[in-house]
Structures are given as structure tokens and as C-alpha cells.
């Protein structure tokens, strides 16, 4: 919620997990964003007891369909070439290494066949060292998803008689929800393709005990110290009040050939 002393604005948010979608299935992507727009717009029926809040809703209904897992989506689409492009700083003109040209040409042809022309704006002839601009493909996908989300919102507003929002997409913080499907948050690159996630629980919490039974590592919480202020090293110490469960995580694309040679933590953000 945001606003001043006279108006209060409410934004209904929805999020699509791109890491669960097939990069070459435009129909499936359209359904996902259409459904997200539809589901999010349904919340426009919400009435408010406060006249100020209700008036703000009537004046400016807001829907914000966003996504998470964008980086994973494009790694799935382009493989290690996408990672190398990021490693190079996302240049506007980028030429892949010779041994990668054939596979990249094939994937660009897949996109051309799927969309009827998107890749025309990316490369004229890769084998002749034409420079690529992956940002063109990014823009085309973003625009396609925006239109699909808007159509879902329009359907709801037409049937229910709601005022059509003047914007239906948004950039929103993507953190906790991304963890549900193992997505790289929002459209940011990850810090690493493999890492240890630590989750804090109260000591002997039932979920923590289940994790312990499953073989996950357990260490004392970062607030648990001895008399000299040194962190405890035994999770079963009577002075320990919290546990950190250590969960190893591997991103879906971590094992693709060549990915282990690239350090995402060094990517420009």
C-alpha cells in the first residue's frame, strides 16, 4: 500500500514461475500469464469499509503481474551461451565461439519457427560472425508475456464490469515465493549454481527434527554463544536455543556442459 493523507493505493500482485515453463512453448507461456492476469484481477472485487480506500480503488485499480526465474528460463533456452554472454557483460554485440555456433544457430532457428520471426532481429548469419544481441530476444518475450497478462485482466474486467487498470505488469520483490520452486529470484542471476541454504528453526522444532532424520546437517543458531561470546559448535548443547538446517541446493542448469567453468557471482548486476 502506498499513498498520502488523501488517497491510498492498493496493488494486487501475481507471479509466474518461468523456471517451470518450456522456453519453446509459447502457448503454454501465454496460458500461464493469462491465468496470472485473470486470477490477480479477480481481487478487484474487494470492497473497503474506508471511503478513502474505496475511492482510491475506484479511481485507480492496480494489477501487477510479475515473474520469477527469468535467468533460469533463458539458460534453459540458450544453454551455456547465455551464461557466457552474461560473463562478457551482456554486450550489445556478441559473437559466440566457433564450436558453439552450430548449436546456437539451431536454437535461433527453433525460435524463428516458433514465433515466425523473432530471431530475425537477433542474427543475420551467425556462421559469418554476425553479432548477436540477446536483449532483442529478452524484449520480445517480455512483450509477449505482457500482452498475455493484459488479456487475462481484460477478460475479468469485461465480464465483471470492473474498471480496467491502466497497468497490469510490475517489478516486485521475488524472494520467499521463488524458493517454492527453486527459482533464481526475479530476473537476477544467482550468486552460485550450487550453494548451501540455511534456515533457522527453534531447537527441537518438529520440522527441524524431520530434517535431522532425513540426514540434513544441523548447526547451532548464530545467536547462540558461550560465556565468552564464542559461537557454540554443538546443536545439542543445553545453551543452544536455535538450529540452522543446512540444505544443499543445485540449480537445474548447474550440470550443463561448461556451466561449471562460469562463476555467476562475478556477473555485473
Backbone bond lengths (Angstrom), bond angles and torsions (degrees), N, CA, C in turn:
res aa  C-N    CA-C-N  psi(-1)  N-CA   C-N-CA  omega(-1)  CA-C   N-CA-C  phi
1 X - - - 1.464 - - 1.521 109.42 -
2 X 1.302 116.38 140.77 1.453 120.42 175.54 1.517 107.99 -142.61
3 X 1.320 117.50 163.60 1.454 118.32 176.64 1.507 112.13 154.32
4 X 1.334 115.81 -178.19 1.452 121.23 178.06 1.521 108.43 -115.56
5 X 1.332 116.58 -162.40 1.460 119.38 -175.18 1.518 112.42 -72.05
6 X 1.344 117.49 -12.25 1.464 119.75 -176.42 1.529 112.72 -105.25
7 X 1.341 117.43 -33.73 1.454 120.84 -176.26 1.522 110.66 -129.20
8 X 1.322 116.19 149.45 1.456 122.85 175.36 1.521 107.62 -129.43
9 X 1.331 116.98 128.25 1.450 120.47 -176.45 1.526 110.49 -111.43
10 X 1.316 116.08 136.74 1.451 121.96 -179.30 1.522 109.26 -120.23
11 X 1.325 116.36 135.57 1.463 121.28 -178.63 1.526 108.91 -117.10
12 X 1.319 117.06 123.69 1.457 122.90 177.18 1.526 108.61 -89.36
13 X 1.327 116.84 118.83 1.453 121.70 -170.96 1.521 112.51 -107.55
14 X 1.338 114.74 142.23 1.459 122.19 173.38 1.526 108.83 -136.19
15 X 1.325 116.76 156.91 1.463 119.72 -175.28 1.525 110.33 -143.17
16 X 1.329 116.13 133.25 1.458 123.15 177.07 1.529 108.59 -104.82
17 X 1.330 116.59 133.18 1.459 121.27 179.21 1.526 108.73 -94.05
18 X 1.331 114.34 97.37 1.464 120.70 -174.90 1.521 112.72 -65.23
19 X 1.321 116.96 -26.32 1.463 119.86 -179.59 1.518 112.45 -65.13
20 X 1.344 117.40 -13.07 1.461 121.45 178.24 1.523 112.91 -99.39
21 X 1.337 117.25 2.84 1.462 120.87 -176.97 1.524 110.74 -106.35
22 X 1.340 115.72 150.07 1.455 121.24 176.45 1.527 109.34 -78.90
23 X 1.335 118.40 122.25 1.465 120.68 -176.83 1.522 114.28 -60.15
24 X 1.342 117.39 -27.58 1.461 120.24 -178.21 1.527 112.25 -102.80
25 X 1.310 116.75 19.06 1.464 121.38 177.29 1.519 108.84 -115.47
26 X 1.326 116.46 83.93 1.467 120.40 -178.38 1.517 111.48 -63.97
27 X 1.326 117.29 -36.44 1.463 119.89 -178.86 1.524 110.87 -62.56
28 X 1.335 116.23 -41.86 1.454 119.74 178.31 1.509 112.28 -65.68
29 X 1.327 117.01 -38.86 1.462 120.89 177.77 1.527 110.98 -65.37
30 X 1.328 115.79 -41.15 1.466 119.39 179.06 1.521 110.39 -61.88
31 X 1.329 117.36 -40.80 1.468 121.16 179.06 1.525 110.78 -63.57
32 X 1.340 115.97 -41.58 1.464 120.06 -178.16 1.528 110.85 -63.47
33 X 1.325 117.58 -47.86 1.461 120.07 -178.18 1.520 111.68 -73.97
34 X 1.320 116.96 -31.93 1.457 119.56 175.23 1.519 110.30 -64.35
35 X 1.333 115.98 -43.66 1.466 120.52 178.78 1.522 111.18 -65.13
36 X 1.344 116.91 -38.41 1.464 120.14 178.74 1.521 110.59 -64.15
37 X 1.327 116.79 -42.36 1.459 119.96 177.14 1.513 111.57 -64.40
38 X 1.327 115.94 -41.80 1.465 121.13 -179.70 1.530 110.81 -62.49
39 X 1.343 115.29 -50.52 1.468 119.81 -176.50 1.519 111.47 -64.44
40 X 1.331 116.84 -39.91 1.453 120.40 -177.85 1.517 111.58 -70.00
41 X 1.335 117.03 -38.37 1.464 120.79 -178.81 1.524 112.09 -67.67
42 X 1.326 117.70 -24.87 1.465 120.10 179.77 1.528 112.12 -60.11
43 X 1.346 116.62 -25.56 1.457 119.90 -179.70 1.523 112.48 -72.22
44 X 1.325 116.79 -7.15 1.461 118.91 177.40 1.528 112.24 -67.54
45 X 1.328 116.73 -12.16 1.472 119.08 177.74 1.527 111.40 -71.55
46 X 1.335 116.77 -18.70 1.469 120.91 -174.68 1.530 111.59 -56.81
47 X 1.317 115.77 123.13 1.454 121.08 175.48 1.524 110.41 -98.40
48 X 1.317 116.55 157.17 1.463 121.75 -178.61 1.531 110.38 -123.02
49 X 1.324 115.21 139.95 1.451 119.45 177.65 1.510 112.70 -69.27
50 X 1.328 116.18 -26.90 1.459 120.74 179.36 1.522 110.59 -79.95
51 X 1.332 118.89 122.85 1.467 120.63 178.25 1.524 113.29 -57.48
52 X 1.346 116.69 -35.34 1.464 119.65 179.47 1.522 110.50 -64.98
53 X 1.345 116.11 -45.99 1.452 119.92 179.78 1.521 111.08 -64.96
54 X 1.320 117.17 -42.63 1.453 120.73 -178.92 1.530 111.04 -64.41
55 X 1.319 116.34 -39.91 1.462 120.17 -179.88 1.532 109.91 -65.58
56 X 1.310 116.66 -39.25 1.461 120.28 178.46 1.520 110.95 -63.53
57 X 1.331 116.94 -41.86 1.461 120.60 177.65 1.523 111.12 -61.27
58 X 1.313 116.67 -41.31 1.458 120.50 -179.07 1.523 112.00 -69.35
59 X 1.341 116.37 -36.95 1.461 120.13 -179.30 1.524 112.28 -73.19
60 X 1.331 116.14 -39.50 1.460 118.98 -171.47 1.523 111.13 -144.66
61 X 1.345 117.90 75.71 1.464 119.94 175.34 1.528 109.62 -68.18
62 X 1.309 116.94 134.77 1.461 120.90 -174.93 1.525 109.97 -125.23
63 X 1.323 115.55 131.09 1.461 122.50 173.54 1.525 107.34 -123.94
64 X 1.329 116.90 135.54 1.466 120.17 -179.77 1.514 111.68 -130.09
65 X 1.327 117.00 92.99 1.461 121.50 175.56 1.524 108.33 -87.21
66 X 1.297 116.56 125.74 1.460 121.64 -178.52 1.527 108.51 -127.79
67 X 1.318 116.17 -168.59 1.458 120.91 -179.81 1.516 109.44 -149.46
68 X 1.320 114.93 165.72 1.450 122.15 171.35 1.515 107.51 -138.64
69 X 1.329 117.39 161.54 1.460 120.59 179.67 1.508 115.14 78.95
70 X 1.352 117.51 22.55 1.469 120.00 -178.92 1.526 111.51 -63.01
71 X 1.329 116.68 -42.01 1.464 119.89 -179.33 1.522 110.32 -60.72
72 X 1.332 116.69 -45.21 1.463 120.99 179.48 1.531 110.94 -61.13
73 X 1.311 116.09 -38.52 1.465 122.09 -179.43 1.528 110.49 -58.53
74 X 1.326 116.74 -46.47 1.457 119.82 -176.36 1.532 112.61 -78.06
75 X 1.333 117.94 -27.12 1.459 118.76 172.57 1.520 109.30 -66.06
76 X 1.326 116.24 -39.94 1.464 120.20 176.13 1.520 110.98 -62.21
77 X 1.316 116.77 -34.74 1.463 121.36 -178.13 1.519 112.38 -75.45
78 X 1.341 117.18 -46.40 1.464 120.96 -172.40 1.522 114.89 -112.42
79 X 1.313 117.75 -5.22 1.445 119.67 177.41 1.520 112.96 67.29
80 X 1.326 115.12 -147.14 1.462 120.36 -173.77 1.530 111.94 -66.02
81 X 1.352 117.17 -21.47 1.464 118.77 178.08 1.519 111.36 -61.36
82 X 1.312 116.75 -35.74 1.467 121.09 178.55 1.524 110.49 -65.59
83 X 1.336 115.85 -41.74 1.461 120.43 179.24 1.522 110.83 -65.05
84 X 1.318 117.08 -40.25 1.461 120.13 -179.79 1.528 110.96 -68.41
85 X 1.318 116.65 -34.72 1.467 119.99 176.76 1.522 110.46 -63.47
86 X 1.338 116.57 -42.11 1.462 120.51 175.92 1.529 110.44 -64.39
87 X 1.332 115.49 -41.70 1.458 119.63 -179.66 1.528 110.73 -60.37
88 X 1.335 115.51 -32.00 1.470 120.52 179.63 1.517 112.63 -81.25
89 X 1.355 117.52 -1.44 1.459 120.84 178.21 1.515 114.78 94.11
90 X 1.334 117.55 21.95 1.468 122.67 179.19 1.544 111.46 54.51
91 X 1.326 118.22 52.86 1.467 119.42 -177.93 1.531 111.93 -67.80
92 X 1.327 115.45 151.03 1.464 120.36 177.73 1.521 110.89 -67.28
93 X 1.327 116.23 -29.49 1.460 120.42 178.29 1.520 107.95 -124.94
94 X 1.321 114.44 117.30 1.458 119.48 -175.20 1.524 109.09 -138.71
95 X 1.318 116.62 132.58 1.460 122.31 179.25 1.523 108.26 -115.49
96 X 1.312 118.44 122.69 1.467 120.58 -179.06 1.521 111.26 -70.83
97 X 1.330 115.44 164.33 1.456 120.09 175.85 1.524 110.00 -67.56
98 X 1.315 116.52 152.39 1.462 121.48 -171.92 1.527 112.70 -56.00
99 X 1.334 116.80 -40.65 1.455 119.21 -176.19 1.532 112.54 -70.56
100 X 1.331 117.03 -11.11 1.459 120.63 -179.07 1.528 112.91 -102.95
101 X 1.315 116.79 -5.60 1.459 119.98 -173.43 1.523 111.60 -64.07
102 X 1.330 117.73 -43.57 1.459 120.42 -175.56 1.524 111.75 -61.43
103 X 1.345 116.56 -47.61 1.463 119.18 -179.09 1.520 111.35 -65.92
104 X 1.338 116.39 -35.02 1.457 119.35 179.25 1.522 110.81 -69.52
105 X 1.333 117.02 -39.31 1.459 120.66 176.63 1.525 110.69 -59.94
106 X 1.336 116.18 -41.00 1.459 120.27 179.48 1.523 111.29 -63.34
107 X 1.316 116.88 -41.54 1.457 119.36 -179.30 1.526 111.26 -69.64
108 X 1.319 117.04 -38.94 1.463 119.92 176.37 1.525 110.79 -63.45
109 X 1.338 116.61 -35.55 1.462 119.81 176.57 1.519 110.36 -66.90
110 X 1.349 116.96 -37.11 1.472 120.24 175.70 1.528 110.64 -59.11
111 X 1.339 115.73 -43.22 1.466 120.01 179.66 1.528 110.33 -66.12
112 X 1.326 115.89 -39.53 1.465 120.13 178.26 1.519 110.57 -62.08
113 X 1.326 116.89 -43.91 1.457 120.92 179.69 1.525 111.45 -65.51
114 X 1.333 116.13 -37.69 1.461 120.90 -176.57 1.520 111.84 -72.65
115 X 1.310 116.83 -38.24 1.464 120.29 -170.76 1.520 113.75 -105.55
116 X 1.325 115.95 -18.38 1.451 118.39 -178.16 1.511 113.86 81.19
117 X 1.342 117.73 19.25 1.455 116.73 175.08 1.508 118.15 152.08
118 X 1.335 119.65 -5.37 1.456 119.15 -176.09 1.519 112.29 -55.99
119 X 1.337 116.88 -44.55 1.459 118.69 -173.69 1.519 112.78 -71.94
120 X 1.334 118.45 -10.23 1.468 119.76 176.11 1.528 110.76 -57.48
121 X 1.326 115.81 -35.32 1.454 119.90 -178.17 1.511 113.81 -81.81
122 X 1.327 117.41 -3.77 1.457 120.96 -177.15 1.521 111.90 -98.30
123 X 1.292 116.27 -44.27 1.466 118.51 -173.90 1.524 110.08 -149.89
124 X 1.314 115.56 138.44 1.454 119.96 175.42 1.523 109.50 -88.57
125 X 1.318 117.00 -47.04 1.457 121.51 179.71 1.524 107.90 -160.17
126 X 1.317 116.47 98.18 1.463 120.40 -175.07 1.521 110.90 -61.93
127 X 1.324 117.24 -37.18 1.452 120.11 -176.13 1.520 112.53 -64.82
128 X 1.334 117.69 -16.79 1.453 121.35 175.90 1.528 111.43 -102.24
129 X 1.337 115.44 24.55 1.462 122.72 175.95 1.526 113.30 63.88
130 X 1.330 116.07 31.48 1.462 118.05 171.81 1.522 108.11 -66.92
131 X 1.313 116.93 140.62 1.462 121.24 -177.07 1.515 110.58 -80.86
132 X 1.324 115.76 136.23 1.455 121.51 178.84 1.518 110.45 -95.66
133 X 1.318 114.58 154.65 1.456 121.06 171.14 1.527 106.86 -133.20
134 X 1.338 115.89 95.87 1.461 120.44 -178.33 1.523 111.68 -62.24
135 X 1.313 117.41 -20.60 1.464 119.82 -179.23 1.520 111.36 -63.53
136 X 1.328 116.80 -26.93 1.464 120.08 175.69 1.525 110.61 -61.32
137 X 1.342 116.11 -46.23 1.460 120.48 177.99 1.527 110.59 -62.69
138 X 1.331 117.27 -41.80 1.462 120.66 176.81 1.525 110.61 -55.31
139 X 1.325 116.73 -48.94 1.466 120.74 -177.74 1.513 111.34 -62.17
140 X 1.324 117.26 -39.74 1.461 120.21 -179.13 1.527 111.33 -64.67
141 X 1.327 116.99 -43.43 1.462 119.91 178.15 1.529 110.48 -65.23
142 X 1.323 116.92 -45.14 1.468 120.05 -179.07 1.529 110.95 -59.52
143 X 1.308 116.49 -41.90 1.458 119.95 -179.84 1.523 110.73 -67.95
144 X 1.319 116.64 -39.89 1.470 120.76 178.67 1.523 110.66 -61.89
145 X 1.331 116.94 -44.97 1.466 120.72 179.65 1.522 111.20 -66.06
146 X 1.327 117.22 -37.96 1.470 120.72 179.10 1.524 110.79 -60.95
147 X 1.310 116.50 -44.92 1.467 120.54 -179.56 1.525 110.35 -63.70
148 X 1.338 117.10 -42.37 1.458 120.62 -179.77 1.528 111.46 -63.20
149 X 1.335 116.84 -42.28 1.463 120.33 178.32 1.524 110.70 -64.35
150 X 1.306 116.84 -42.08 1.470 120.61 -179.18 1.522 111.30 -63.30
151 X 1.327 117.06 -38.35 1.460 119.70 179.21 1.522 111.24 -62.72
152 X 1.339 116.95 -37.35 1.455 119.67 177.30 1.513 112.03 -64.93
153 X 1.328 117.10 -41.20 1.459 121.66 178.48 1.533 110.09 -66.10
154 X 1.313 116.81 -42.32 1.470 120.73 -179.84 1.519 111.42 -61.67
155 X 1.333 116.79 -39.35 1.469 120.09 179.32 1.522 111.11 -60.20
156 X 1.352 115.98 -45.29 1.463 119.82 -179.46 1.531 110.53 -64.72
157 X 1.310 116.56 -46.67 1.460 120.56 -176.50 1.527 111.28 -63.78
158 X 1.325 116.92 -36.26 1.466 120.10 179.95 1.522 111.21 -68.51
159 X 1.337 116.06 -43.87 1.469 120.15 -177.90 1.525 111.55 -72.30
160 X 1.333 116.87 -41.34 1.459 120.94 -174.07 1.519 113.34 -90.58
161 X 1.326 116.67 -9.91 1.468 119.15 179.71 1.514 113.73 77.47
162 X 1.341 116.66 24.77 1.458 119.80 178.49 1.527 110.01 -81.94
163 X 1.307 114.87 156.07 1.461 119.80 171.99 1.522 108.42 -71.96
164 X 1.330 117.30 131.55 1.458 121.56 -177.49 1.522 110.75 -71.70
165 X 1.328 118.19 125.25 1.471 120.18 176.69 1.528 110.65 -62.07
166 X 1.323 116.14 149.03 1.463 118.56 178.72 1.524 111.95 -85.18
167 X 1.343 118.39 -4.25 1.454 122.06 172.46 1.521 108.68 -148.96
168 X 1.315 115.78 141.87 1.466 119.89 -173.70 1.531 112.74 -127.53
169 X 1.321 117.86 -6.92 1.463 120.28 178.45 1.517 109.57 -117.48
170 X 1.326 115.83 160.24 1.464 119.71 -175.47 1.517 110.12 -156.69
171 X 1.315 115.65 159.70 1.456 123.01 166.12 1.521 106.47 -102.06
172 X 1.294 116.45 116.81 1.455 119.67 -178.12 1.523 109.34 -126.81
173 X 1.323 117.53 154.77 1.461 120.05 176.37 1.524 110.33 -59.30
174 X 1.323 116.87 129.71 1.468 121.63 179.99 1.516 107.91 -122.80
175 X 1.310 116.53 103.31 1.458 119.74 -178.15 1.509 111.25 -133.18
176 X 1.325 116.10 -79.98 1.469 120.54 -175.66 1.521 112.32 -60.52
177 X 1.337 117.35 -41.14 1.470 119.49 -179.60 1.519 111.24 -65.78
178 X 1.325 117.18 -32.63 1.458 120.10 179.15 1.527 111.37 -62.97
179 X 1.336 116.68 -31.33 1.461 120.48 -178.67 1.524 111.80 -65.30
180 X 1.329 116.78 -23.79 1.467 119.87 -176.93 1.519 111.54 -62.39
181 X 1.327 117.41 -33.07 1.464 120.41 -178.92 1.519 112.48 -117.72
182 X 1.321 117.86 8.48 1.456 120.99 179.53 1.510 113.94 72.12
183 X 1.322 117.00 26.74 1.461 121.23 -178.02 1.521 111.12 -80.56
184 X 1.332 115.67 148.44 1.453 120.53 167.64 1.521 107.50 -71.27
185 X 1.309 118.42 126.53 1.464 122.66 -167.89 1.528 112.77 -56.62
186 X 1.325 114.92 132.49 1.460 121.24 174.14 1.511 112.11 58.84
187 X 1.337 115.07 -126.80 1.467 118.14 173.91 1.524 111.06 -120.31
188 X 1.338 115.62 21.94 1.457 120.86 178.78 1.531 110.82 -84.41
189 X 1.323 117.55 151.29 1.465 120.03 170.84 1.519 109.76 -72.92
190 X 1.314 118.06 156.81 1.469 120.23 177.75 1.522 110.47 -77.65
191 X 1.314 115.99 166.57 1.461 120.43 173.73 1.523 110.96 -76.62
192 X 1.338 115.51 -27.33 1.456 120.01 -179.51 1.528 108.18 -160.42
193 X 1.327 115.93 152.27 1.463 119.93 176.92 1.525 111.14 -76.68
194 X 1.331 116.37 -21.20 1.467 121.97 175.98 1.525 108.26 -136.06
195 X 1.320 116.43 136.93 1.456 119.51 -178.45 1.529 109.79 -161.21
196 X 1.321 115.63 171.14 1.460 122.12 176.87 1.534 108.35 -106.45
197 X 1.328 116.47 121.42 1.468 120.45 175.17 1.523 108.49 -96.96
198 X 1.323 116.05 130.77 1.457 121.26 -179.30 1.525 109.73 -113.27
199 X 1.305 115.66 126.74 1.463 122.20 -178.00 1.521 108.67 -118.05
200 X 1.327 116.60 131.79 1.462 121.56 -176.79 1.522 111.07 -88.07
201 X 1.315 116.22 132.41 1.463 123.63 174.97 1.522 108.70 -130.86
202 X 1.312 115.44 157.21 1.461 119.00 167.90 1.525 108.20 -67.41
203 X 1.318 116.14 146.39 1.460 120.04 178.88 1.530 110.06 -56.06
204 X 1.321 116.25 134.02 1.472 123.86 179.78 1.528 113.06 67.61
205 X 1.326 117.53 16.71 1.465 119.99 172.70 1.539 108.23 -57.39
206 X 1.341 118.42 139.39 1.471 120.53 -177.04 1.525 113.56 -56.07
207 X 1.335 117.41 -39.26 1.461 119.91 178.67 1.530 110.22 -67.09
208 X 1.328 116.20 -41.25 1.463 120.24 178.38 1.526 110.76 -62.88
209 X 1.333 116.53 -40.90 1.464 120.38 178.30 1.527 111.10 -63.36
210 X 1.347 115.86 -37.75 1.463 119.66 177.32 1.525 110.46 -65.05
211 X 1.325 116.21 -40.52 1.469 120.09 176.81 1.519 110.71 -62.49
212 X 1.324 115.66 -39.95 1.456 120.42 178.60 1.526 110.37 -61.99
213 X 1.329 116.35 -42.51 1.466 120.76 178.37 1.526 111.70 -64.50
214 X 1.333 116.24 -29.65 1.464 120.83 -179.49 1.524 112.42 -81.08
215 X 1.337 116.54 -5.43 1.451 119.68 175.76 1.508 115.85 99.91
216 X 1.341 117.79 6.31 1.459 119.77 178.49 1.534 110.22 -73.22
217 X 1.322 114.85 149.30 1.457 121.06 179.68 1.527 110.21 -74.27
218 X 1.333 115.93 140.97 1.460 122.17 179.62 1.525 108.33 -126.42
219 X 1.336 115.64 130.44 1.465 120.53 177.05 1.526 108.50 -129.78
220 X 1.339 118.78 159.52 1.466 121.00 178.63 1.526 111.37 -62.75
221 X 1.322 115.78 152.13 1.455 121.18 177.32 1.521 111.58 -65.86
222 X 1.314 115.65 158.90 1.464 120.49 -175.76 1.524 112.94 -73.45
223 X 1.315 117.57 -6.94 1.471 120.42 177.06 1.530 112.26 -97.83
224 X 1.315 116.27 -2.56 1.465 120.49 -177.38 1.523 110.48 -93.94
225 X 1.339 116.24 112.95 1.469 121.94 -177.69 1.521 110.55 -131.04
226 X 1.329 114.94 163.61 1.458 119.14 175.60 1.526 109.76 -88.47
227 X 1.336 116.80 -170.43 1.460 121.57 -174.83 1.537 112.39 -63.27
228 X 1.321 117.15 -25.52 1.462 120.44 -179.51 1.523 112.84 -93.74
229 X 1.333 116.71 2.69 1.458 120.77 179.16 1.513 114.28 89.30
230 X 1.325 117.99 4.70 1.462 122.03 179.00 1.521 109.89 -81.22
231 X 1.327 115.53 138.02 1.456 119.64 179.31 1.518 111.03 -60.99
232 X 1.321 116.09 139.09 1.458 120.53 177.05 1.526 109.70 -69.48
233 X 1.325 116.76 152.55 1.457 120.47 178.87 1.520 112.72 -117.90
234 X 1.327 117.28 1.39 1.466 121.50 179.81 1.533 108.98 -118.87
235 X 1.337 118.55 112.80 1.469 120.15 -178.13 1.527 113.21 -66.26
236 X 1.324 117.10 -15.24 1.460 120.37 -178.98 1.541 111.78 -100.37
237 X 1.331 115.90 8.19 1.460 121.08 174.59 1.533 108.73 -62.83
238 X 1.322 117.38 137.73 1.469 121.08 -178.98 1.522 112.13 -59.64
239 X 1.324 117.67 -24.34 1.463 121.41 -179.85 1.526 112.19 -80.84
240 X 1.302 116.67 -11.82 1.476 121.66 -178.29 1.523 109.88 -77.28
241 X 1.319 117.17 129.38 1.476 121.87 -179.58 1.524 112.80 -114.49
242 X 1.343 116.59 -19.58 1.467 120.79 -179.18 1.519 110.68 -131.19
243 X 1.319 114.81 152.56 1.459 121.42 175.68 1.526 110.05 -119.58
244 X 1.311 115.80 143.92 1.458 122.04 169.10 1.523 107.72 -107.58
245 X 1.326 115.85 118.00 1.456 120.75 175.94 1.530 107.83 -89.46
246 X 1.328 117.31 124.52 1.455 122.48 -178.40 1.535 109.65 -96.44
247 X 1.340 114.92 118.65 1.465 120.66 -176.20 1.524 109.12 -117.98
248 X 1.316 118.68 114.45 1.469 120.64 177.67 1.530 110.20 -70.85
249 X 1.322 115.58 136.19 1.460 121.35 -178.05 1.524 109.30 -125.74
250 X 1.315 115.91 135.46 1.464 122.11 174.16 1.518 108.17 -128.29
251 X 1.327 117.34 122.89 1.453 120.88 178.89 1.523 109.95 -67.94
252 X 1.344 117.52 151.51 1.469 120.39 -174.52 1.528 113.85 -56.99
253 X 1.333 117.46 -28.15 1.462 119.62 -175.78 1.525 112.75 -98.85
254 X 1.326 117.78 7.42 1.467 121.15 -174.26 1.525 112.38 -61.97
255 X 1.330 117.64 -27.57 1.460 120.64 -174.04 1.524 113.78 -101.09
256 X 1.328 118.62 7.02 1.460 118.70 177.70 1.527 108.96 -67.91
257 X 1.326 118.43 146.60 1.467 121.17 -176.40 1.526 111.92 -54.69
258 X 1.318 116.18 126.15 1.454 122.18 177.32 1.514 115.05 92.64
259 X 1.332 117.63 -15.17 1.468 119.94 -177.54 1.519 112.04 -65.94
260 X 1.330 116.91 -31.91 1.457 119.30 -177.77 1.529 112.58 -73.39
261 X 1.335 117.02 -5.07 1.458 120.78 177.67 1.527 112.50 -92.74
262 X 1.324 116.33 -1.09 1.467 121.25 -175.29 1.518 109.32 -119.08
263 X 1.329 116.40 133.92 1.464 122.52 -178.29 1.533 109.55 -104.91
264 X 1.349 118.91 102.44 1.463 121.14 -177.94 1.532 113.55 -61.54
265 X 1.337 117.68 -23.35 1.460 119.67 -178.53 1.527 112.06 -65.33
266 X 1.321 117.27 -16.76 1.450 121.46 -179.52 1.516 112.89 -94.97
267 X 1.332 117.12 -0.28 1.468 119.98 179.25 1.516 109.59 -67.67
268 X 1.317 115.89 144.14 1.455 121.07 174.99 1.507 109.43 -70.51
269 X 1.336 116.44 133.90 1.455 121.08 178.96 1.516 110.08 -116.54
